[in-house]
Amino acid sequence: MKSKKNIAIFALCSSIALFSACSGQNDNTEERLKINQKYFLESWPDSVYIAELDSILKAEPLKPNADSERTELTIYSGAIPTISLPGQKKQVKQTNPAGQEPKAKQAKASKNAEHFADNFMNALSAMQSDPTNAAKYRTVTAKAGEDLFVLLSRAYGMDASKLPRFYTLSALQSVNPGVKLEHLNGGENVRIPKL
């Protein structure tokens, strides 16, 4: 049955080629395809062509050990490990003669800043997923001469100045259409995540 179909397709193609050669419409020849060059898809293939490809792939014989070559992928759902960059020193707990622990206070402040950044990013992504839900944001009015990060520091505290600038700016811009967050004017309302 396939051979009859193939013969019919071949006959149709050869008759089209013969007709175009006889009618003199063979002037615009197509360029040959080149290897390792990208081409744009001009039209989507129709369902008959895709069904034909599916039947060819189903008829493809499997390798004898195809199941043993299959790779299983798993997603790690645990905590992300902390990576120390070269040149960073580990925090050493030291006490000064007065009995204070300045290094421990710095480590605690750093951990608080990381905790704030995690909470802020989670609240920001929740706000982006549903920007019209008033329970996920609060509105802060900008003061004259204030930029976004001064506004965030005023709203959240000094930990807000340690947020990643580009990501925070672009993510907040997506939920504040019409407000130029890079150049705030006094009195403009800015939506920020509710923590």
N, C-alpha and C positions, 0 to 999 in steps of 0.2 A: 504494500500500500504506500509505503514511503517512497519507493522507487517511482511509482506512478506520479506522485506529487512532485518529486524532484524533476522528473521529465517534463511535467507540465510547466513548472517554474522555469526550467531551462529553455523550453520552447517559447515561452512568453518573453523572456529576456532577449533571446536571439532575434525574435521578430521585432521587438522594439529597437534593438541596435540596427537591424537591417533597414527598418523604416527611417530612422534618424540619419543613417548613412545615405540612403537614397534621396531623402528630401533636402539634403545639404545643410542640415541644422547642426552639424558636427563641428562648427567653427569655434564655439567656446568650450575648449577642453579644460577639464578640471586638473588642478595641480596634483601630483602624486603625494600621498601621505609620507611624511618623514618620521623616522624613528626618533624617540625621545623629544618630541615637540608637542606642546599642548595645543589642542584645538577646542573651539567652543562648540557646544551642543546647540545646533540650530533648531531642532524640534525634538519633542519627546517621542520615543518609540511607541508604536501602537500595541494594543493588548495581544494581538495575534503574534507579533514578533516576540514579545516577552514570553508568551505561552510556548512558543517554539524553543526558545532558549531554556525554559524550565524543563521541557521534555529531553533536550540534549543533556542537561546536567543530571537529570535522573537516570539516564542511561549510562552515565560515566561509571566505569567499574571502580570499586573502592580498593584501596591497598589492603593487603592481608592484615597488617598490623595498624590500621587506621585508628582504632580506638585507643591503642597504647600511646599514640602521638598526641592525643587530645590533651590540651592544657587547661587545668581548672584555675580560675582566677578568684581570689577572695579579697574582700575589702577590709582593711584594717580599721576597726572601729574603736580602738583604744585611744589613749591620750597621745598627743603628738610629742615625740621626744624633744628635749631641749638640746640644741647644738651649740657648742662653744666655738667661736671663731678664733683663729690664731691671733695671738696678741692679747687676748682677754685673760684676766687673772681671776682665779676663783676667789669668792668672798671668804676672807679669813676673819674669824671672830676674835677681835682684840678688845681689850679693855684699857682705857687710859687711866692714869693715876687717880683721877677724881672718881673712878668707879662707873663712868658712863660707857656705853657701848655704841659709838658712832657708826661703825660698820654694820652692826645689826639693824640700826635704825634705817640706814640707807637701803639695806636688803629688804626690809619690811616696806619701805616706801616704793621700791622698785616692784615688789610683788603686788602692792596695791595698784600701781599704775598699770601693770599687766592685767590685773583683775578688772579694772575700770575699762581698759581697751577691749577686753573680751565681751564685757557686758554691753558696751557701746556698739560694737560691731553686730552682736546678736540682735539688739534692739533696732539698729539701723536696717538690717536685712529684713526683720519683721515689718518694719515701717514701709520698706520698698515693696514688699509683697502685697501690702494692702494700704496704699497711701491715703485712702479716704476714711480710714477707721480712726476716729478722733481719740480712741483709747491708746493708740500706739505712738502718738506724738504730742508735743506741746509747742506752743507758739511763743517765741521770744522776740521782743522788739529791739531792733538795732539802735545803738546810740550814734550820734554824729562822729565820723572819723574812725569808726570801729570796723575791724575786719572780722572774717568768720571765726578765726581761732581765738580772738579776744572775746568775741561773743560766747563761744563755747566754753572758754575758761571762766567767764562770768557766770554761766549757767551751771557748769559741772564742777568747777574747781581747777586747780593747776594741772591735774592729770590730763586734761583735755589738750594741753599744748603738746603732748607727746604722741598724739594720734597721727597716723600716716596722712600727710597733707593732700596728696593728689587723690587718693582713694576717697578720703572723707569729703573733699570738695566736690568730686564728680558724683558721688552717691547722694549727697545732700542736694546737689543741683537737680538731680532727677526727680526729687520729690518737692522741689520748690520752683516750679516753672514760672518764668517771668521775673525772677529775682536774680540779679547778678551778684552771686555770693563773693566773687573776687573783689568787688567794689560796692560795698553796702552803703546805702544812704541812711541818714538818721530817720527813724520812724518806720522803716520797712520791717514787715513781719517775716520771720524765718521759722520754718517748721524743723524741729529737732526731735530725735527719738526720746521717748519717755522711758527712763530707767527705773 
